[in-house]
Amino acid sequence: MPACRVPTLRADELPDVATVAEIAAFARVDPRTLRAEILAGNVPGAFRVGASHRVLVSEYLSALGRGCHDPRRM
C-alpha cells in the first residue's frame, strides 16, 4: 500500500487563525506531534478553543522569522 502524503500549504495560503491540521501541513509534521508541542507550550500563537487548538498565524510566522522555532523540529 503506498504511503499517504499530507498535502502541504504555503504561508500565503494559511488563514489568520489556523487549525492544528493546517499548521501541521504547513510545517510538514504529524498533527499529533504538533498537538504535543502545543501542550508543551512550544508553539507561539497557540491557544485553546473548547476542546481544540488554534494558532494565530501572524505570531507563529513571526516567531519562525526570528528563528525561534524550526517547524521541522516540532
PDB file as gemmi writes it, atoms N, CA and C in Angstrom:
CRYST1    1.000    1.000    1.000  90.00  90.00  90.00 P 1                      
ATOM      1  N   MET A   1       0.858  -1.169   0.000  1.00  0.00           N  
ATOM      2  CA  MET A   1       0.000   0.000   0.000  1.00  0.00           C  
ATOM      3  C   MET A   1       0.908   1.238   0.000  1.00  0.00           C  
ATOM      4  N   PRO A   2       0.674   2.186  -0.884  1.00  0.00           N  
ATOM      5  CA  PRO A   2       1.528   3.378  -0.935  1.00  0.00           C  
ATOM      6  C   PRO A   2       1.302   4.274   0.276  1.00  0.00           C  
ATOM      7  N   ALA A   3       2.352   4.954   0.661  1.00  0.00           N  
ATOM      8  CA  ALA A   3       2.255   5.881   1.799  1.00  0.00           C  
ATOM      9  C   ALA A   3       1.419   7.084   1.406  1.00  0.00           C  
ATOM     10  N   CYS A   4       0.618   7.543   2.316  1.00  0.00           N  
ATOM     11  CA  CYS A   4      -0.192   8.732   2.073  1.00  0.00           C  
ATOM     12  C   CYS A   4       0.614   9.960   2.486  1.00  0.00           C  
ATOM     13  N   ARG A   5       0.638  10.935   1.653  1.00  0.00           N  
ATOM     14  CA  ARG A   5       1.361  12.157   1.960  1.00  0.00           C  
ATOM     15  C   ARG A   5       0.345  13.260   2.203  1.00  0.00           C  
ATOM     16  N   VAL A   6       0.519  13.946   3.308  1.00  0.00           N  
ATOM     17  CA  VAL A   6      -0.375  15.042   3.660  1.00  0.00           C  
ATOM     18  C   VAL A   6      -0.082  16.222   2.739  1.00  0.00           C  
ATOM     19  N   PRO A   7      -1.090  16.822   2.155  1.00  0.00           N  
ATOM     20  CA  PRO A   7      -0.829  17.986   1.306  1.00  0.00           C  
ATOM     21  C   PRO A   7      -0.219  19.117   2.133  1.00  0.00           C  
ATOM     22  N   THR A   8       0.714  19.829   1.543  1.00  0.00           N  
ATOM     23  CA  THR A   8       1.361  20.919   2.255  1.00  0.00           C  
ATOM     24  C   THR A   8       0.724  22.246   1.870  1.00  0.00           C  
ATOM     25  N   LEU A   9       0.898  23.222   2.724  1.00  0.00           N  
ATOM     26  CA  LEU A   9       0.377  24.565   2.488  1.00  0.00           C  
ATOM     27  C   LEU A   9       1.529  25.551   2.453  1.00  0.00           C  
ATOM     28  N   ARG A  10       1.339  26.645   1.726  1.00  0.00           N  
ATOM     29  CA  ARG A  10       2.297  27.742   1.740  1.00  0.00           C  
ATOM     30  C   ARG A  10       1.807  28.772   2.741  1.00  0.00           C  
ATOM     31  N   ALA A  11       2.710  29.620   3.212  1.00  0.00           N  
ATOM     32  CA  ALA A  11       2.369  30.631   4.213  1.00  0.00           C  
ATOM     33  C   ALA A  11       1.231  31.529   3.731  1.00  0.00           C  
ATOM     34  N   ASP A  12       1.215  31.867   2.438  1.00  0.00           N  
ATOM     35  CA  ASP A  12       0.162  32.755   1.928  1.00  0.00           C  
ATOM     36  C   ASP A  12      -1.191  32.058   1.805  1.00  0.00           C  
ATOM     37  N   GLU A  13      -1.221  30.748   1.987  1.00  0.00           N  
ATOM     38  CA  GLU A  13      -2.478  30.002   1.938  1.00  0.00           C  
ATOM     39  C   GLU A  13      -3.105  29.808   3.314  1.00  0.00           C  
ATOM     40  N   LEU A  14      -2.369  30.144   4.362  1.00  0.00           N  
ATOM     41  CA  LEU A  14      -2.880  29.968   5.712  1.00  0.00           C  
ATOM     42  C   LEU A  14      -3.874  31.073   6.069  1.00  0.00           C  
ATOM     43  N   PRO A  15      -4.943  30.734   6.791  1.00  0.00           N  
ATOM     44  CA  PRO A  15      -5.873  31.765   7.266  1.00  0.00           C  
ATOM     45  C   PRO A  15      -5.248  32.529   8.441  1.00  0.00           C  
ATOM     46  N   ASP A  16      -5.905  33.568   8.909  1.00  0.00           N  
ATOM     47  CA  ASP A  16      -5.390  34.338  10.045  1.00  0.00           C  
ATOM     48  C   ASP A  16      -5.292  33.492  11.310  1.00  0.00           C  
ATOM     49  N   VAL A  17      -6.281  32.640  11.509  1.00  0.00           N  
ATOM     50  CA  VAL A  17      -6.290  31.710  12.642  1.00  0.00           C  
ATOM     51  C   VAL A  17      -6.400  30.310  12.046  1.00  0.00           C  
ATOM     52  N   ALA A  18      -5.377  29.497  12.286  1.00  0.00           N  
ATOM     53  CA  ALA A  18      -5.301  28.184  11.643  1.00  0.00           C  
ATOM     54  C   ALA A  18      -5.574  27.059  12.626  1.00  0.00           C  
ATOM     55  N   THR A  19      -6.021  25.946  12.084  1.00  0.00           N  
ATOM     56  CA  THR A  19      -6.221  24.740  12.877  1.00  0.00           C  
ATOM     57  C   THR A  19      -4.892  23.996  13.017  1.00  0.00           C  
ATOM     58  N   VAL A  20      -4.885  23.008  13.872  1.00  0.00           N  
ATOM     59  CA  VAL A  20      -3.698  22.171  14.039  1.00  0.00           C  
ATOM     60  C   VAL A  20      -3.360  21.490  12.713  1.00  0.00           C  
ATOM     61  N   ALA A  21      -4.365  21.002  12.011  1.00  0.00           N  
ATOM     62  CA  ALA A  21      -4.131  20.316  10.734  1.00  0.00           C  
ATOM     63  C   ALA A  21      -3.487  21.250   9.712  1.00  0.00           C  
ATOM     64  N   GLU A  22      -3.927  22.509   9.665  1.00  0.00           N  
ATOM     65  CA  GLU A  22      -3.362  23.464   8.706  1.00  0.00           C  
ATOM     66  C   GLU A  22      -1.910  23.796   9.023  1.00  0.00           C  
ATOM     67  N   ILE A  23      -1.608  24.041  10.301  1.00  0.00           N  
ATOM     68  CA  ILE A  23      -0.231  24.343  10.691  1.00  0.00           C  
ATOM     69  C   ILE A  23       0.649  23.105  10.504  1.00  0.00           C  
ATOM     70  N   ALA A  24       0.124  21.936  10.805  1.00  0.00           N  
ATOM     71  CA  ALA A  24       0.892  20.702  10.613  1.00  0.00           C  
ATOM     72  C   ALA A  24       1.229  20.501   9.138  1.00  0.00           C  
ATOM     73  N   ALA A  25       0.270  20.783   8.256  1.00  0.00           N  
ATOM     74  CA  ALA A  25       0.532  20.661   6.819  1.00  0.00           C  
ATOM     75  C   ALA A  25       1.587  21.676   6.381  1.00  0.00           C  
ATOM     76  N   PHE A  26       1.508  22.892   6.909  1.00  0.00           N  
ATOM     77  CA  PHE A  26       2.499  23.920   6.585  1.00  0.00           C  
ATOM     78  C   PHE A  26       3.889  23.509   7.075  1.00  0.00           C  
ATOM     79  N   ALA A  27       3.962  23.009   8.304  1.00  0.00           N  
ATOM     80  CA  ALA A  27       5.247  22.644   8.911  1.00  0.00           C  
ATOM     81  C   ALA A  27       5.730  21.258   8.496  1.00  0.00           C  
ATOM     82  N   ARG A  28       4.877  20.527   7.789  1.00  0.00           N  
ATOM     83  CA  ARG A  28       5.189  19.168   7.346  1.00  0.00           C  
ATOM     84  C   ARG A  28       5.509  18.242   8.513  1.00  0.00           C  
ATOM     85  N   VAL A  29       4.652  18.312   9.527  1.00  0.00           N  
ATOM     86  CA  VAL A  29       4.768  17.426  10.682  1.00  0.00           C  
ATOM     87  C   VAL A  29       3.428  16.740  10.908  1.00  0.00           C  
ATOM     88  N   ASP A  30       3.454  15.678  11.671  1.00  0.00           N  
ATOM     89  CA  ASP A  30       2.231  14.971  12.008  1.00  0.00           C  
ATOM     90  C   ASP A  30       1.407  15.835  12.970  1.00  0.00           C  
ATOM     91  N   PRO A  31       0.098  15.922  12.787  1.00  0.00           N  
ATOM     92  CA  PRO A  31      -0.735  16.717  13.696  1.00  0.00           C  
ATOM     93  C   PRO A  31      -0.602  16.299  15.160  1.00  0.00           C  
ATOM     94  N   ARG A  32      -0.372  15.022  15.425  1.00  0.00           N  
ATOM     95  CA  ARG A  32      -0.200  14.575  16.813  1.00  0.00           C  
ATOM     96  C   ARG A  32       1.065  15.170  17.424  1.00  0.00           C  
ATOM     97  N   THR A  33       2.117  15.263  16.625  1.00  0.00           N  
ATOM     98  CA  THR A  33       3.365  15.869  17.090  1.00  0.00           C  
ATOM     99  C   THR A  33       3.145  17.341  17.389  1.00  0.00           C  
ATOM    100  N   LEU A  34       2.434  18.018  16.505  1.00  0.00           N  
ATOM    101  CA  LEU A  34       2.160  19.439  16.710  1.00  0.00           C  
ATOM    102  C   LEU A  34       1.314  19.656  17.961  1.00  0.00           C  
ATOM    103  N   ARG A  35       0.294  18.818  18.177  1.00  0.00           N  
ATOM    104  CA  ARG A  35      -0.524  18.940  19.383  1.00  0.00           C  
ATOM    105  C   ARG A  35       0.323  18.774  20.643  1.00  0.00           C  
ATOM    106  N   ALA A  36       1.238  17.826  20.620  1.00  0.00           N  
ATOM    107  CA  ALA A  36       2.119  17.614  21.776  1.00  0.00           C  
ATOM    108  C   ALA A  36       2.969  18.857  22.020  1.00  0.00           C  
ATOM    109  N   GLU A  37       3.460  19.487  20.971  1.00  0.00           N  
ATOM    110  CA  GLU A  37       4.261  20.703  21.107  1.00  0.00           C  
ATOM    111  C   GLU A  37       3.410  21.867  21.617  1.00  0.00           C  
ATOM    112  N   ILE A  38       2.164  21.935  21.184  1.00  0.00           N  
ATOM    113  CA  ILE A  38       1.252  22.973  21.685  1.00  0.00           C  
ATOM    114  C   ILE A  38       1.025  22.780  23.176  1.00  0.00           C  
ATOM    115  N   LEU A  39       0.746  21.541  23.587  1.00  0.00           N  
ATOM    116  CA  LEU A  39       0.507  21.256  25.004  1.00  0.00           C  
ATOM    117  C   LEU A  39       1.739  21.541  25.847  1.00  0.00           C  
ATOM    118  N   ALA A  40       2.924  21.403  25.261  1.00  0.00           N  
ATOM    119  CA  ALA A  40       4.169  21.689  25.981  1.00  0.00           C  
ATOM    120  C   ALA A  40       4.482  23.183  25.995  1.00  0.00           C  
ATOM    121  N   GLY A  41       3.678  23.978  25.274  1.00  0.00           N  
ATOM    122  CA  GLY A  41       3.884  25.418  25.240  1.00  0.00           C  
ATOM    123  C   GLY A  41       4.965  25.867  24.278  1.00  0.00           C  
ATOM    124  N   ASN A  42       5.279  25.049  23.280  1.00  0.00           N  
ATOM    125  CA  ASN A  42       6.359  25.344  22.353  1.00  0.00           C  
ATOM    126  C   ASN A  42       5.924  25.944  21.027  1.00  0.00           C  
ATOM    127  N   VAL A  43       4.645  26.211  20.862  1.00  0.00           N  
ATOM    128  CA  VAL A  43       4.162  26.760  19.597  1.00  0.00           C  
ATOM    129  C   VAL A  43       3.640  28.172  19.847  1.00  0.00           C  
ATOM    130  N   PRO A  44       4.338  29.192  19.324  1.00  0.00           N  
ATOM    131  CA  PRO A  44       3.901  30.564  19.535  1.00  0.00           C  
ATOM    132  C   PRO A  44       2.558  30.834  18.851  1.00  0.00           C  
ATOM    133  N   GLY A  45       1.709  31.562  19.540  1.00  0.00           N  
ATOM    134  CA  GLY A  45       0.407  31.925  18.980  1.00  0.00           C  
ATOM    135  C   GLY A  45      -0.663  30.873  19.164  1.00  0.00           C  
ATOM    136  N   ALA A  46      -0.351  29.772  19.831  1.00  0.00           N  
ATOM    137  CA  ALA A  46      -1.335  28.697  20.012  1.00  0.00           C  
ATOM    138  C   ALA A  46      -2.260  29.011  21.183  1.00  0.00           C  
ATOM    139  N   PHE A  47      -3.519  28.688  21.017  1.00  0.00           N  
ATOM    140  CA  PHE A  47      -4.498  28.858  22.088  1.00  0.00           C  
ATOM    141  C   PHE A  47      -5.576  27.801  21.935  1.00  0.00           C  
ATOM    142  N   ARG A  48      -6.356  27.638  22.977  1.00  0.00           N  
ATOM    143  CA  ARG A  48      -7.396  26.617  23.008  1.00  0.00           C  
ATOM    144  C   ARG A  48      -8.765  27.232  22.736  1.00  0.00           C  
ATOM    145  N   VAL A  49      -9.559  26.523  21.947  1.00  0.00           N  
ATOM    146  CA  VAL A  49     -10.953  26.893  21.691  1.00  0.00           C  
ATOM    147  C   VAL A  49     -11.778  25.655  21.998  1.00  0.00           C  
ATOM    148  N   GLY A  50     -12.416  25.660  23.155  1.00  0.00           N  
ATOM    149  CA  GLY A  50     -13.161  24.473  23.564  1.00  0.00           C  
ATOM    150  C   GLY A  50     -12.216  23.299  23.730  1.00  0.00           C  
ATOM    151  N   ALA A  51     -12.470  22.234  22.986  1.00  0.00           N  
ATOM    152  CA  ALA A  51     -11.628  21.043  23.078  1.00  0.00           C  
ATOM    153  C   ALA A  51     -10.534  21.015  22.009  1.00  0.00           C  
ATOM    154  N   SER A  52     -10.483  22.033  21.161  1.00  0.00           N  
ATOM    155  CA  SER A  52      -9.489  22.038  20.088  1.00  0.00           C  
ATOM    156  C   SER A  52      -8.510  23.192  20.254  1.00  0.00           C  
ATOM    157  N   HIS A  53      -7.501  23.212  19.420  1.00  0.00           N  
ATOM    158  CA  HIS A  53      -6.493  24.256  19.457  1.00  0.00           C  
ATOM    159  C   HIS A  53      -6.484  25.028  18.139  1.00  0.00           C  
ATOM    160  N   ARG A  54      -6.104  26.274  18.224  1.00  0.00           N  
ATOM    161  CA  ARG A  54      -5.928  27.137  17.056  1.00  0.00           C  
ATOM    162  C   ARG A  54      -4.596  27.848  17.211  1.00  0.00           C  
ATOM    163  N   VAL A  55      -4.092  28.387  16.107  1.00  0.00           N  
ATOM    164  CA  VAL A  55      -2.819  29.100  16.128  1.00  0.00           C  
ATOM    165  C   VAL A  55      -2.986  30.421  15.379  1.00  0.00           C  
ATOM    166  N   LEU A  56      -2.571  31.512  16.031  1.00  0.00           N  
ATOM    167  CA  LEU A  56      -2.543  32.807  15.360  1.00  0.00           C  
ATOM    168  C   LEU A  56      -1.362  32.785  14.391  1.00  0.00           C  
ATOM    169  N   VAL A  57      -1.665  32.767  13.118  1.00  0.00           N  
ATOM    170  CA  VAL A  57      -0.636  32.576  12.098  1.00  0.00           C  
ATOM    171  C   VAL A  57       0.391  33.698  12.114  1.00  0.00           C  
ATOM    172  N   SER A  58      -0.029  34.929  12.343  1.00  0.00           N  
ATOM    173  CA  SER A  58       0.923  36.046  12.340  1.00  0.00           C  
ATOM    174  C   SER A  58       1.983  35.861  13.433  1.00  0.00           C  
ATOM    175  N   GLU A  59       1.569  35.427  14.623  1.00  0.00           N  
ATOM    176  CA  GLU A  59       2.538  35.195  15.706  1.00  0.00           C  
ATOM    177  C   GLU A  59       3.439  34.008  15.391  1.00  0.00           C  
ATOM    178  N   TYR A  60       2.866  32.964  14.848  1.00  0.00           N  
ATOM    179  CA  TYR A  60       3.624  31.765  14.514  1.00  0.00           C  
ATOM    180  C   TYR A  60       4.688  32.075  13.456  1.00  0.00           C  
ATOM    181  N   LEU A  61       4.284  32.745  12.375  1.00  0.00           N  
ATOM    182  CA  LEU A  61       5.224  33.073  11.304  1.00  0.00           C  
ATOM    183  C   LEU A  61       6.267  34.082  11.762  1.00  0.00           C  
ATOM    184  N   SER A  62       5.872  35.005  12.618  1.00  0.00           N  
ATOM    185  CA  SER A  62       6.817  35.981  13.151  1.00  0.00           C  
ATOM    186  C   SER A  62       7.906  35.282  13.959  1.00  0.00           C  
ATOM    187  N   ALA A  63       7.511  34.315  14.778  1.00  0.00           N  
ATOM    188  CA  ALA A  63       8.491  33.562  15.568  1.00  0.00           C  
ATOM    189  C   ALA A  63       9.408  32.754  14.661  1.00  0.00           C  
ATOM    190  N   LEU A  64       8.858  32.197  13.600  1.00  0.00           N  
ATOM    191  CA  LEU A  64       9.699  31.462  12.655  1.00  0.00           C  
ATOM    192  C   LEU A  64      10.703  32.402  11.993  1.00  0.00           C  
ATOM    193  N   GLY A  65      10.241  33.604  11.662  1.00  0.00           N  
ATOM    194  CA  GLY A  65      11.119  34.592  11.036  1.00  0.00           C  
ATOM    195  C   GLY A  65      12.243  35.039  11.944  1.00  0.00           C  
ATOM    196  N   ARG A  66      11.983  35.068  13.247  1.00  0.00           N  
ATOM    197  CA  ARG A  66      13.013  35.438  14.219  1.00  0.00           C  
ATOM    198  C   ARG A  66      13.940  34.279  14.533  1.00  0.00           C  
ATOM    199  N   GLY A  67      13.615  33.096  14.003  1.00  0.00           N  
ATOM    200  CA  GLY A  67      14.439  31.917  14.259  1.00  0.00           C  
ATOM    201  C   GLY A  67      14.148  31.240  15.567  1.00  0.00           C  
ATOM    202  N   CYS A  68      12.974  31.531  16.155  1.00  0.00           N  
ATOM    203  CA  CYS A  68      12.640  30.946  17.444  1.00  0.00           C  
ATOM    204  C   CYS A  68      12.294  29.481  17.354  1.00  0.00           C  
ATOM    205  N   HIS A  69      11.722  29.071  16.239  1.00  0.00           N  
ATOM    206  CA  HIS A  69      11.301  27.686  16.093  1.00  0.00           C  
ATOM    207  C   HIS A  69      11.594  27.230  14.663  1.00  0.00           C  
ATOM    208  N   ASP A  70      12.014  26.027  14.548  1.00  0.00           N  
ATOM    209  CA  ASP A  70      12.193  25.390  13.250  1.00  0.00           C  
ATOM    210  C   ASP A  70      11.036  24.415  13.098  1.00  0.00           C  
ATOM    211  N   PRO A  71      10.120  24.633  12.141  1.00  0.00           N  
ATOM    212  CA  PRO A  71       8.935  23.772  12.049  1.00  0.00           C  
ATOM    213  C   PRO A  71       9.282  22.310  11.833  1.00  0.00           C  
ATOM    214  N   ARG A  72      10.458  22.012  11.289  1.00  0.00           N  
ATOM    215  CA  ARG A  72      10.830  20.625  11.076  1.00  0.00           C  
ATOM    216  C   ARG A  72      11.213  19.940  12.372  1.00  0.00           C  
ATOM    217  N   ARG A  73      11.454  20.690  13.430  1.00  0.00           N  
ATOM    218  CA  ARG A  73      11.851  20.101  14.703  1.00  0.00           C  
ATOM    219  C   ARG A  73      10.667  19.889  15.622  1.00  0.00           C  
ATOM    220  N   MET A  74       9.472  20.336  15.242  1.00  0.00           N  
ATOM    221  CA  MET A  74       8.284  20.163  16.094  1.00  0.00           C  
ATOM    222  C   MET A  74       7.819  18.741  16.051  1.00  0.00           C  
TER     223      MET A  74                                                      
END                                                                             
